[in-house]
Amino acid sequence: MNKLDGVHGTEVDFAAKTATLKLRPESKLTKADIEKALKDKGYGVTSYEEKAAEKAKEYTVVVSGMT
């Protein structure tokens, strides 16, 4: 996920089945872009949580298919 344009960090929690993507302030990455990237890797998206950080945006994605 770090290779997606606009992502500057990713934290994966396999126990919680989540991935948190930290976006650069100028990022134009959308939820649809994130979902497509995960589907291309064989995962699904169950839900999103969007947080506005001080200078950037974060998405926490609940991912199906993580083991």
C-alpha positions as CSV (number, residue, x, y, z in Angstrom):
1,M,0.0,0.0,0.0
2,N,3.0,2.3,0.5
3,K,3.5,2.3,-3.3
4,L,0.1,4.0,-3.8
5,D,0.6,7.6,-4.9
6,G,0.0,9.9,-1.9
7,V,0.6,7.2,0.8
8,H,3.5,7.9,3.1
9,G,2.9,5.2,5.7
10,T,0.9,2.1,6.4
11,E,0.3,0.2,9.6
12,V,-1.1,-3.3,9.4
13,D,-2.8,-5.0,12.4
14,F,-3.3,-8.6,11.4
15,A,-5.1,-9.4,14.7
16,A,-7.7,-6.7,14.1
17,K,-7.6,-7.2,10.3
18,T,-7.0,-3.5,9.7
19,A,-4.7,-1.4,7.6
20,T,-4.2,2.3,8.4
21,L,-2.9,4.4,5.5
22,K,-1.4,7.8,6.2
23,L,-1.8,10.1,3.3
24,R,0.3,13.1,2.3
25,P,-1.6,16.4,2.5
26,E,-1.6,16.8,-1.3
27,S,-2.8,13.3,-1.9
28,K,-5.8,12.9,-4.2
29,L,-6.2,9.2,-3.3
30,T,-9.8,8.2,-2.8
31,K,-11.6,5.3,-1.0
32,A,-12.3,3.8,-4.4
33,D,-8.5,3.8,-5.2
34,I,-7.7,2.1,-1.9
35,E,-10.4,-0.5,-2.4
36,K,-9.2,-1.3,-5.9
37,A,-5.6,-1.6,-4.7
38,L,-6.7,-4.1,-2.0
39,K,-8.9,-6.0,-4.4
40,D,-6.1,-6.3,-6.9
41,K,-4.0,-7.9,-4.1
42,G,-6.9,-10.4,-3.3
43,Y,-8.4,-8.6,-0.3
44,G,-11.8,-7.1,0.3
45,V,-12.8,-4.0,2.2
46,T,-15.4,-4.3,5.0
47,S,-15.4,-0.7,6.2
48,Y,-13.5,2.5,6.3
49,E,-12.8,5.0,9.1
50,E,-11.5,8.4,7.9
51,K,-9.6,10.7,10.2
52,A,-8.4,14.2,9.5
53,A,-5.0,14.4,11.1
54,E,-3.3,17.8,11.6
55,K,-1.8,18.1,8.1
56,A,-2.9,14.9,6.4
57,K,-5.6,12.3,6.2
58,E,-5.7,8.8,7.5
59,Y,-7.9,5.9,6.4
60,T,-8.3,2.8,8.6
61,V,-9.6,0.0,6.5
62,V,-11.1,-3.2,7.8
63,V,-9.8,-5.8,5.4
64,S,-11.3,-9.2,4.6
65,G,-9.1,-12.1,3.6
66,M,-6.2,-11.3,6.0
67,T,-4.9,-14.2,7.9
